[in-house]
Amino acid sequence: MATVMIEVNGRQYSIGCEDGQEAHVAHLARQYDRQVREVSQAVGQVGELRLFLMAALLAADEAFDARHRLAEAQAEIAKLRDSHTAVEAAAARAVTAAALRIEDMVKSLGEEA
């Protein structure tokens, strides 16, 4: 297990993580630090625990919104996929019908000759 030193709201913390995940954890910590600092600027210093809790709730809200948008996008993709399949089937039927008409025309031309 690896250890990463991160800084949140001007304080250093030692965080354990899986080997190889150090850069990812450091990146997440920088994002969280930005969120904490934004909350701090908006509400002032309300105590570190409360500040961290408010930032965590904002992050959770953003994650919830992202999951909701993802679900909506996946539903739209499913609709488009179904629509594409229907259009593809209609096009195949049209091509088949055209091919049959062409065959009929060729047969009737052959019979006339």
C-alpha positions in Angstrom: 0.0 0.0 0.0 1.3 3.4 -1.0 1.1 6.7 0.9 0.3 10.1 -0.7 0.8 13.4 1.0 -2.1 15.7 0.1 -3.0 19.2 1.1 -6.6 20.4 1.7 -7.4 23.8 3.0 -3.7 24.5 3.7 -3.2 21.4 5.9 -1.2 18.3 5.0 -2.6 14.9 5.2 -1.1 11.4 4.7 -3.5 9.2 2.7 -3.0 5.5 2.0 -3.9 4.1 -1.4 -3.3 1.2 -3.7 0.1 1.1 -5.3 0.1 2.9 -8.6 -2.9 5.1 -7.6 -0.8 7.9 -6.1 -1.2 10.4 -9.0 -4.9 9.7 -9.2 -5.4 10.3 -5.4 -3.3 13.5 -5.6 -5.5 14.7 -8.5 -8.7 14.0 -6.6 -7.2 15.8 -3.6 -6.5 18.9 -5.6 -10.1 18.9 -6.9 -11.4 18.5 -3.4 -9.1 21.2 -2.1 -10.5 23.6 -4.8 -14.0 22.7 -3.7 -13.2 23.3 0.0 -11.6 26.6 -0.8 -14.7 27.7 -2.9 -17.0 26.8 0.0 -14.7 28.6 2.4 -14.8 31.7 0.3 -18.6 31.5 0.1 -19.3 30.9 3.8 -16.2 31.9 5.6 -14.3 29.7 8.1 -17.0 27.7 9.8 -14.7 25.1 11.3 -12.8 22.5 9.3 -15.2 19.6 9.9 -18.2 21.6 8.8 -16.3 23.1 5.9 -15.2 19.6 4.7 -18.7 18.2 5.2 -20.2 21.0 3.1 -17.6 20.4 0.3 -18.2 16.7 0.5 -22.0 17.3 0.1 -21.4 19.5 -2.9 -19.1 16.9 -4.5 -21.8 14.2 -3.8 -24.4 16.5 -5.4 -22.2 16.9 -8.5 -21.7 13.2 -8.7 -25.4 12.6 -8.4 -26.1 15.1 -11.2 -23.5 13.5 -13.4 -25.0 10.0 -12.8 -28.4 11.4 -13.7 -27.1 13.0 -16.9 -25.3 9.8 -17.7 -28.5 7.8 -17.3 -30.4 10.3 -19.5 -27.7 10.1 -22.1 -27.8 6.3 -22.0 -31.5 6.3 -22.4 -31.2 8.6 -25.4 -28.5 6.4 -26.9 -30.9 3.4 -26.5 -33.7 5.3 -28.3 -31.3 6.3 -31.1 -30.1 2.7 -31.4 -33.7 1.5 -31.6 -34.5 4.2 -34.2 -31.4 3.3 -36.2 -32.4 -0.3 -36.2 -35.9 0.5 -37.4 -34.5 2.8 -40.1 -32.0 0.1 -41.1 -34.8 -2.5 -41.3 -37.0 -0.1 -43.4 -34.1 0.6 -45.7 -33.5 -3.2 -46.1 -37.1 -3.7 -46.9 -37.0 -0.9 -49.5 -33.9 -2.3 -51.1 -35.4 -5.8 -51.3 -38.6 -4.4 -52.8 -36.6 -2.5 -55.4 -34.6 -5.5 -56.2 -37.8 -7.5 -56.7 -39.3 -4.8 -59.0 -36.0 -4.7 -61.0 -36.1 -8.5 -61.4 -39.8 -8.3 -62.5 -38.9 -5.6 -65.0 -36.0 -7.7 -66.4 -38.2 -10.8 -66.7 -40.9 -8.8 -68.5 -38.3 -7.3 -70.8 -37.0 -10.8 -71.5 -40.4 -12.1 -72.3 -41.0 -9.2 -74.8 -37.9 -9.9 -76.7 
